Amino acid sequence: MLVPRGVHGYAAGTAQAVLDHAQHGARLVFSCGWHITLDGRDVYSWKIKALVRVAGPLARLVRFADLDDQVEACRRVFASGTRWTVVRGSDLEEGDSQGLPVWSRHVGDPTLQSNRTRRIDFALFMVEAIHNDELVHQAPAIVGRQTLSALAHASATPGP
């Protein structure tokens, strides 16, 4: 998990340590928030933009978190020659499993609008990513399968 807590490069350091010490050919799965982009084609809500622009610098100022460190961690993963997946999670909530979350290649997809995933289902998706070669070199953004936005778009084919 590439958590941007603190201001000492923990996320980038964690990513680099995993990249440096993973066995050749290992399948690596990381997680982060929606504000990370793989290809710059994500469309962010005003809430996410405000969080990154306002809360990000404030969190760094009080030495609580550094969102730029999480961006750097993902940049290193994306540039690596490993078999990686970076799962971009929505807001997490407690509760019983609703099944494997649905995903999209880009934040801004209407399927993701509910911005909620059960914590247990987030973990389920991380395990699924280990075995799903379709997710290699992808940064899927996920949302709970039973959320209103996922159900509204359920007629579409799962995945991108």
Secondary structure, DSSP 8 states (H G I E B T S, - for coil): ----BSSS-HHHHHHHHHHHHS-TT-EEEEEEETT--SSS-----HHHHHIIIIIHHHHHHTTSB-HHHHHHHHHHHHHSSSEEEEEEE-EEE-SS---S-EEESSTT-GGGTT-EEEHHHHHHHHHHHHH-GGGTTB--EEE-TTSHHHHHTTTS-S--
